[in-house]
Amino acid sequence: MPEVICPQCGKTFSHYPSQPRKFCSNACKSLSQKKEVTTTGVGVMVAATCAACGKEFQTRRRRPSKFCSHSCAARTNNAPLKKREMKVCQQCGKEFEPKGSPATRPGTFCSNNCRNENRRRETAAHRYPKHQVNGKDVRIHRQVVEERIGRGLAPNEVVHHLDEDKHNYDLANLVVLTRSAHSRLHAVLYKMEKAGVRSQRTK
């Protein structure tokens, strides 16, 4: 068996070729590792001042601790947060203090009710206006066209708004198209909009 000199104690020892060893024992290996840690600075201790109580304590030079104990760290982490900047709710106009993380909750609304009400209002603005006729919801623009042409619209017919404003149901702004012609028209308008030939469509 080959003989090797232990780099820690200088003792000569032998080992099997299939199981090479650098140290003669685990004790020498452990002492060498502790020496290496102290030399590289990982285990070197330095003096520091606790950020909570002001007490001086020993901490590692690399990755130093800010607090002398877990109780000081917990007391600091549980301290009351600074008062947040007051904001105004975009729905009701009420002034409120936003809660949660500023990165995930910008504080646009004071409550979930205001957020939901704002969402319903915006959704309604993109829908076709309706009114009640004999207990049924009827779209106003379809009723205006049907009264003008004197008949009901066929299943394959739709009413197109020339200015694409769903709330403008003036007769001069409405035209009857088949569903296929209406789809082709909007496809052309969308391509023109993407190419910058026409302005953004009206919401």
N, C-alpha and C positions, 0 to 999 in steps of 0.2 A: 504493500500500500504506500502511496506517496506521502511524504512528510511535508508539513506546512508550518510556518511560524505565525503564531497568533499576533495580529497587529496591536492588540490591547495590552497583553501581559508579556509578550515575547516568548512564550512557551512553545516548544516544538511538539506537534501532535500529528497523527496520521488519520486518514479518512478513506473511505471506499471511493474508487474512481466514479462510480455511478451516483454517489451522494457527496459532491464536493462541499466543503465547509470553509468559511473564512476565519471563524473564531473557534477557539478550543472548547468553549462552553457557552451556555446561554447567559451566564453572568457577565462574561466578557462582552458579549454582543449587546446586552442591555447597557453596560457602562459606556460602550462606544457610542451608542445612540444618544444617551444623555449628554455626553460630551459634545456631540455634533449639534444637538439642539441648542445648548448654551452658547456655542461658538457662533452659530448663525443668527442668534438674537431672538429666536422664537420664544425661548423660555426665560429671557432676561426680564427681571421685574424692575419697575421704576415707580417713583412716588407720583401720586395724583391727588386731586382734590374732588370730593364728591359734589356733583352739581346740585344735589338736593339739600344735604345737611351741612356742607362745607368741611366735613371731616377728611383728614388726609389718610390715604390707604395705598397699599401696594397693588399694582396691576401690571399686566404684561406690556412690554414696550411695543410689541407688534399686536395690533387689535386691542387697544386699551379700552377699559370700561369707563363709563361716565359716572357710575354710582358705586358706592361702597358695599351695598347690600341689595337683596331683592326687595326689601321693604321700601327703601328709598326710591328704587326704580318704579315700583307699583304706585307709590304716593305721587310721584311726578306724572306718571301716565294717566292716573285717575283725576288729575287736577281739572277744574272746570275750564272748558274751552273759551277762547276769546270770543267776545260778542261779534256776531257776523254783521255784515253790512245789510241794512234794511233795503228791501226791494218792493216794487209795486206790482200787484197782480195784473196781468194783461187782460183778464176777463172782468173782474169786478172793481178794479182800481184800488183795492185795499192794500195798505202797507203791511208787510209781514217780514219775518226773519226766516230766511231759507234754512232748511234742515238737510242733513246728509252731506256727502262729499261734494264740493263745488265742481269736481271734474265730471261726476255722473248726474248731479241734480243742479242745473243752473239756477233753479228758483224762479221759473217763469210764472207759475201759478201758486196761489196760497193754499190750495187744497185739491184733492182729487175731483171734487164736484166741479170746481172751476175748470180744471183741465178737461173733464169729460164734456162740459157744456161748450167749451171753446171748440172741441173736436166736432161736436154735433153741429155747431153753427157753420164751421168751415165745410163740413160735408154737405149740409143743406145748400150752401152757396153754389156747389157744383152740380146740383140736381135740377131737373126740369121742374118749374113751378106747376103746382096742381091746385085744384079746388074741388069741392064736393058737388056732385050732380046726382040727384036721386040716391044719396047715400054711398056713392062710389067716388073714388079718387080718379079724376080725369086730368090729363095733361093739357094745359091751356093752349099750347101751340097746335096740338092735334085738333082740338075743338074748333079753333079759329079757322083752320084749313077746311075741316069737314063742313062747317057752316057756309064757307065760300063756294066750295065745289058742289054742295048739295047732296053729298053722300058720305058714307063712312069710308075710311081708308081700307084698302085691301090688306090681307096679311103680309104681302111682299112689298108693301109701300111704307115709306118713312118720310118724315118731314125734316128737311135740312135747313139750318140757320145760315144764311149767307155770311153774316158777320161772326158766326160761331159763338154768339152770346146767347146762352140758354134762356136768359131772362128777357130777351127782346123778341116778343111774339107778335110784332107788327106784321101785318099781312104782306107788306112789301119785302120783308126780310125772310119769308118762308117760301120754300119750293118743295114740291112733292117729287120724290125719286124712288126708284126701286131699291131694294136692299143691296143688290149687287152693284148698281151704279153708285150708290152712296158709299160703299166700301172702296170702290175704285177712286172716287173723288177724294176721299180722305187720304188714300195712299199717295196720290199725286201731291196733295197739299203738304203732307208730311215730308216728302222728298224735297219739295221746294223750300220748306222751312229749314231742313237740315243743311241745304245748300246755301242758305242765306238769301234766297231770292225774295222771300216774303218774310214779314215780321212774325213774332211769336203769336200763336193763336190766342184768342181771347178766352180767359178763364170764366 
